[in-house]
Amino acid sequence: MFTGIVEAVGVISTLDTNDSTGGTSMTVTIPEGSTLLEDCHEGDSIAVNGCCLTVTSFTPQTFKIGVAPETLRVTNLGTLAESSRVNLERAVRADTRMGGHFVQGHVDTTAEILSVTPDGNALTFRFQPKKPEMMKYIIYKGFIAIDGTSLTVTQVNDAENWWEIMLITYSQERVILAHKKPGDTVNIEVDMMAKYAEKSLSGILGGDGSTSIPLIEKIVERIVAQGLGGKAPGV
């Protein structure tokens, strides 16, 4: 579990697409003076651009991670190269202050940056998701994690399939999004609470693909029965 508050911006120092296991591994170098690895252990989780990945080895200034094929398919990690900059965050501890929101590090989809527009000293970014169905989880003033950064949704247009966020000056200096441009892709994790709420309601309302909606049917039966002076069976 993460908060979406980026602790450091690292650099991909080594990228091996055919390592000793036959898979892909990356070595990330952290900034001089960063405390990101001061309590690190092998097997720890670190979010890299919002993707929860496992540390397989580390030094005081670097750590190595393996990247599974599914991660490469779903996220933008497959587009990284040596010298690419990445957002980094350690998994939260029980005594961590929750400055952002609950982020799992499980990327739902990628999104394309449609535009970047200055607004005073802030920047407004507009995004379009690769999976249009993810728009149902994105709401005005709701949470969203973009490359692992917890941000607030400022505009939503479901008809045109886009949403916007505003990046303040403080964040521009501390996350990689500020250096991206239209056409670039970002990793997206929607608020997991929205997905839990949807699943819970679908069980009540019959959201299994059928046309039956049990709760609404019972309400209608009760209203009809009361109107006829009777009582709906089984209600």
Secondary structure, DSSP 8 states (H G I E B T S, - for coil): -B-S---EEEEEEEEESS-TTSSEEEEEE--TT--TTTT--TT-EEEETTEEEEEEEE-SSEEEEEE-HHHHHHSSGGG--TT-EEEEEE---TT---SS--B-S---EEEEEEEEEEETTEEEEEEEESSGGGGGG--TT-EEEETTEEEEEEEEETTTTEEEEEE-HHHHTTSGGGG--TT-EEEEEE-HHHHHHHHHHHHHHT-SSSS--HHHHHHHHHHHHHHTTS--TT-
